[in-house]
Amino acid sequence: MKPITHLYILSKGRVAAISKKDGSIIWDIKLKDYYKNSGGFGYGQISVEGNKLFIAVSGVLFCLNTKDGSLVWINELKGWGYNFISVAGAGNESAAASAANDAVVAAAVVTAAT
């Protein structure tokens, strides 16, 4: 599995990717550029799965590309209000378990072949 080289931050409606190596900003976007009816985007939550960054803020859920912060999709969560949204990702553990299982199977095949 590839090591994670970035941190992702959210503050005052801005999202940025930060290099873990030297702290430099890799990319920086304003959520209001993707959603004009922002009403404030003060704080929220972030979840990362693969190459997708999920931002939950002020009743709106964004999916961004981790590479450059480009918008993948947006969900206004109509009928849910504009409160804080709690986010939990599912799949990271499954991907790690799958990779570990693949490694075990590969090792077994090599052992059986020798």
C-alpha positions as CSV (number, residue, x, y, z in Angstrom):
1,M,0.0,0.0,0.0
2,K,1.3,3.5,-0.9
3,P,2.3,5.7,2.0
4,I,0.1,8.8,2.6
5,T,2.2,11.8,1.8
6,H,-0.4,14.5,2.4
7,L,-2.6,16.0,5.1
8,Y,-5.9,17.6,4.3
9,I,-7.2,20.6,6.2
10,L,-10.5,22.5,6.3
11,S,-10.9,25.9,7.8
12,K,-13.4,28.7,7.1
13,G,-14.6,27.1,3.9
14,R,-11.1,26.4,2.4
15,V,-9.7,23.0,1.9
16,A,-6.0,22.3,1.3
17,A,-3.6,19.5,0.8
18,I,-0.4,19.9,2.8
19,S,2.8,18.0,2.2
20,K,3.8,15.8,5.2
21,K,7.4,16.1,4.1
22,D,7.9,19.9,4.3
23,G,4.5,21.4,5.2
24,S,4.1,23.2,1.9
25,I,0.6,23.7,0.4
26,I,0.1,21.4,-2.6
27,W,-3.3,22.7,-3.6
28,D,-5.9,25.0,-2.0
29,I,-9.6,25.6,-2.9
30,K,-12.6,27.5,-1.6
31,L,-15.7,25.4,-1.3
32,K,-17.8,28.5,-2.3
33,D,-16.3,28.2,-5.7
34,Y,-18.2,24.8,-6.0
35,Y,-21.3,25.8,-4.1
36,K,-22.5,29.4,-4.2
37,N,-25.2,29.0,-1.5
38,S,-22.5,28.5,1.2
39,G,-24.0,30.5,4.1
40,G,-20.7,30.1,5.9
41,F,-18.8,26.8,5.8
42,G,-17.0,27.6,9.1
43,Y,-16.1,24.1,10.1
44,G,-16.8,20.5,9.2
45,Q,-15.3,17.0,8.9
46,I,-13.0,15.3,6.4
47,S,-12.8,11.7,5.4
48,V,-10.4,10.2,2.8
49,E,-10.8,7.0,0.9
50,G,-8.4,6.2,-1.9
51,N,-8.3,9.2,-4.3
52,K,-11.5,10.8,-2.9
53,L,-11.8,13.4,-0.2
54,F,-15.2,13.8,1.5
55,I,-15.9,17.1,3.1
56,A,-19.1,17.5,5.3
57,V,-19.9,21.1,6.2
58,S,-23.0,23.1,6.9
59,G,-25.4,20.6,5.6
60,V,-23.5,19.9,2.3
61,L,-21.4,16.9,1.4
62,F,-18.6,17.4,-1.1
63,C,-16.5,14.8,-2.8
64,L,-13.1,16.1,-4.1
65,N,-10.2,14.6,-6.0
66,T,-7.3,14.2,-3.6
67,K,-4.8,14.9,-6.4
68,D,-5.9,18.5,-7.2
69,G,-9.0,19.4,-5.1
70,S,-11.3,19.3,-8.2
71,L,-15.0,18.6,-7.5
72,V,-16.1,15.0,-8.2
73,W,-19.7,15.5,-6.9
74,I,-21.8,17.5,-4.4
75,N,-24.9,16.5,-2.4
76,E,-26.9,19.2,-0.8
77,L,-28.5,16.7,1.6
78,K,-31.9,18.3,1.1
79,G,-34.2,17.9,4.1
80,W,-31.3,17.4,6.5
81,G,-30.8,21.1,7.5
82,Y,-27.6,23.0,7.7
83,N,-26.1,21.6,10.9
84,F,-22.8,19.9,11.6
85,I,-22.4,16.6,9.7
86,S,-20.5,13.7,11.2
87,V,-18.7,11.5,8.6
88,A,-17.3,8.0,8.9
89,G,-15.7,6.2,6.0
90,A,-16.0,2.5,5.3
91,G,-13.6,0.7,2.9
92,N,-10.1,1.6,4.1
93,E,-10.0,-1.4,6.4
94,S,-11.5,-3.6,3.6
95,A,-8.9,-2.4,1.1
96,A,-6.1,-3.1,3.6
97,A,-7.5,-6.6,4.4
98,S,-7.8,-7.3,0.7
99,A,-4.2,-6.3,0.1
100,A,-3.0,-8.5,3.0
101,N,-5.0,-11.4,1.7
102,D,-3.6,-11.0,-1.8
103,A,-0.1,-11.0,-0.3
104,V,-0.8,-14.2,1.6
105,V,-2.2,-15.9,-1.5
106,A,0.8,-14.8,-3.6
107,A,3.2,-16.1,-1.0
108,A,1.3,-19.4,-0.9
109,V,1.5,-19.7,-4.7
110,V,5.3,-19.0,-4.7
111,T,5.8,-21.6,-1.9
112,A,3.7,-24.2,-3.7
113,A,5.6,-23.6,-7.0
114,T,9.0,-24.2,-5.4
